[in-house]
Amino acid sequence: MISFPNAKINLGLHITAKRKDGYHDIESCMVPIPLLDALEMIISTKKTSFENTGLEIPGDSHDNLILKAYQLLKKDFPNLPELSIHLHKNIPMGAGLGGGSADAAFALSLMNNLFDLILDDFFLEEYAAQLGSDCAFFIENTTKIARGRGEILEPVELDLTGTYLVLVNPGIHIGTKEAYAGVTPTGPKIRLEEVLVDKSRWKDELVNDFEASIFPNHPEIAAIKEQFYEYGAYYAAMSGSGSSVFGLFDEKPTSMAWQDGYFKFEAIL
């Protein structure tokens, strides 16, 4: 059985508080985008295995969130069969796109179907939240406002149909420690839902708090955002904790030029 985990972008990202458990509370509007990995799971007679093609995933494969998702379900369903798992990685990592979280969430949904567990989305989101802050978002995989660690999700009326998305990643890996090191949590100055209904306010008021600390350390990321506005984007921002930057356009832009070696993705939402 195969599925295609997708990335997300953030429309605004506010760090609102430092929690006692070491995490941070956030507020952001998360939007799924059609930049995809491919995940295949096959029931196996051998010990559960994991194989990765495409972009290389750093670190020990046994720490991969997909395997952690399998082990999490196996605690409650000890008779789960062994699996042969193959992930073709296409979504850049450490890029603020939620690719690892998506892979884990889609793995839960895939196993739910493959093993006929009949778990509804509420329970899948509970499992996903144990794997990572963004994971729960990818269970229903629709535009939501995320609060708390990212696991408190609320539907929002936002229609981006027909919007042209351009996403650029310069190949810089931004770790969680670096991203949060320069951020001072503050309470929200504006109500996110109010800003989202008026696109004319997005450029000035829909802010990603990570940009203030990451842009001075990585001016090439800041330059991508500036370039998007030069090309006519009505909104541009860094996604998540970086380093991907996206621009939203009313129509397909022309004559865009980016530095060699940058990852580029375009789609109509």
ChimeraX attribute file (.defattr): number of C-alpha atoms within 10 A of each C-alpha:
attribute: neighborCount
match mode: 1-to-1
recipient: residues
	/A:1	12
	/A:2	16
	/A:3	17
	/A:4	18
	/A:5	28
	/A:6	24
	/A:7	25
	/A:8	26
	/A:9	23
	/A:10	27
	/A:11	24
	/A:12	25
	/A:13	25
	/A:14	25
	/A:15	23
	/A:16	19
	/A:17	18
	/A:18	14
	/A:19	11
	/A:20	7
	/A:21	6
	/A:22	7
	/A:23	13
	/A:24	18
	/A:25	19
	/A:26	24
	/A:27	26
	/A:28	25
	/A:29	26
	/A:30	28
	/A:31	20
	/A:32	21
	/A:33	19
	/A:34	15
	/A:35	19
	/A:36	18
	/A:37	22
	/A:38	19
	/A:39	22
	/A:40	17
	/A:41	20
	/A:42	16
	/A:43	15
	/A:44	13
	/A:45	10
	/A:46	10
	/A:47	10
	/A:48	15
	/A:49	15
	/A:50	16
	/A:51	11
	/A:52	14
	/A:53	12
	/A:54	12
	/A:55	14
	/A:56	12
	/A:57	14
	/A:58	8
	/A:59	8
	/A:60	7
	/A:61	14
	/A:62	11
	/A:63	9
	/A:64	16
	/A:65	21
	/A:66	26
	/A:67	18
	/A:68	17
	/A:69	21
	/A:70	19
	/A:71	14
	/A:72	17
	/A:73	17
	/A:74	14
	/A:75	10
	/A:76	9
	/A:77	13
	/A:78	10
	/A:79	8
	/A:80	16
	/A:81	15
	/A:82	17
	/A:83	20
	/A:84	16
	/A:85	21
	/A:86	18
	/A:87	22
	/A:88	17
	/A:89	21
	/A:90	18
	/A:91	23
	/A:92	24
	/A:93	24
	/A:94	20
	/A:95	24
	/A:96	24
	/A:97	29
	/A:98	29
	/A:99	26
	/A:100	25
	/A:101	26
	/A:102	31
	/A:103	28
	/A:104	29
	/A:105	30
	/A:106	29
	/A:107	28
	/A:108	24
	/A:109	22
	/A:110	18
	/A:111	19
	/A:112	16
	/A:113	13
	/A:114	15
	/A:115	12
	/A:116	9
	/A:117	13
	/A:118	11
	/A:119	13
	/A:120	11
	/A:121	13
	/A:122	12
	/A:123	12
	/A:124	21
	/A:125	24
	/A:126	13
	/A:127	19
	/A:128	29
	/A:129	20
	/A:130	14
	/A:131	19
	/A:132	19
	/A:133	20
	/A:134	24
	/A:135	28
	/A:136	29
	/A:137	29
	/A:138	28
	/A:139	21
	/A:140	15
	/A:141	20
	/A:142	15
	/A:143	24
	/A:144	21
	/A:145	25
	/A:146	24
	/A:147	21
	/A:148	18
	/A:149	18
	/A:150	22
	/A:151	22
	/A:152	18
	/A:153	19
	/A:154	12
	/A:155	11
	/A:156	15
	/A:157	10
	/A:158	13
	/A:159	10
	/A:160	13
	/A:161	8
	/A:162	13
	/A:163	16
	/A:164	18
	/A:165	22
	/A:166	20
	/A:167	22
	/A:168	23
	/A:169	23
	/A:170	19
	/A:171	16
	/A:172	17
	/A:173	17
	/A:174	18
	/A:175	15
	/A:176	12
	/A:177	8
	/A:178	15
	/A:179	18
	/A:180	18
	/A:181	11
	/A:182	14
	/A:183	16
	/A:184	13
	/A:185	16
	/A:186	13
	/A:187	12
	/A:188	13
	/A:189	9
	/A:190	10
	/A:191	9
	/A:192	19
	/A:193	14
	/A:194	9
	/A:195	16
	/A:196	19
	/A:197	14
	/A:198	9
	/A:199	12
	/A:200	12
	/A:201	14
	/A:202	18
	/A:203	15
	/A:204	9
	/A:205	15
	/A:206	23
	/A:207	19
	/A:208	21
	/A:209	24
	/A:210	24
	/A:211	24
	/A:212	13
	/A:213	16
	/A:214	23
	/A:215	17
	/A:216	11
	/A:217	12
	/A:218	14
	/A:219	10
	/A:220	15
	/A:221	24
	/A:222	19
	/A:223	12
	/A:224	24
	/A:225	21
	/A:226	15
	/A:227	16
	/A:228	24
	/A:229	17
	/A:230	10
	/A:231	15
	/A:232	17
	/A:233	23
	/A:234	16
	/A:235	21
	/A:236	26
	/A:237	30
	/A:238	33
	/A:239	25
	/A:240	27
	/A:241	25
	/A:242	26
	/A:243	29
	/A:244	29
	/A:245	26
	/A:246	23
	/A:247	25
	/A:248	23
	/A:249	20
	/A:250	15
	/A:251	13
	/A:252	16
	/A:253	15
	/A:254	8
	/A:255	6
	/A:256	9
	/A:257	8
	/A:258	13
	/A:259	10
	/A:260	7
	/A:261	9
	/A:262	12
	/A:263	15
	/A:264	14
	/A:265	13
	/A:266	16
	/A:267	14
	/A:268	17
	/A:269	15
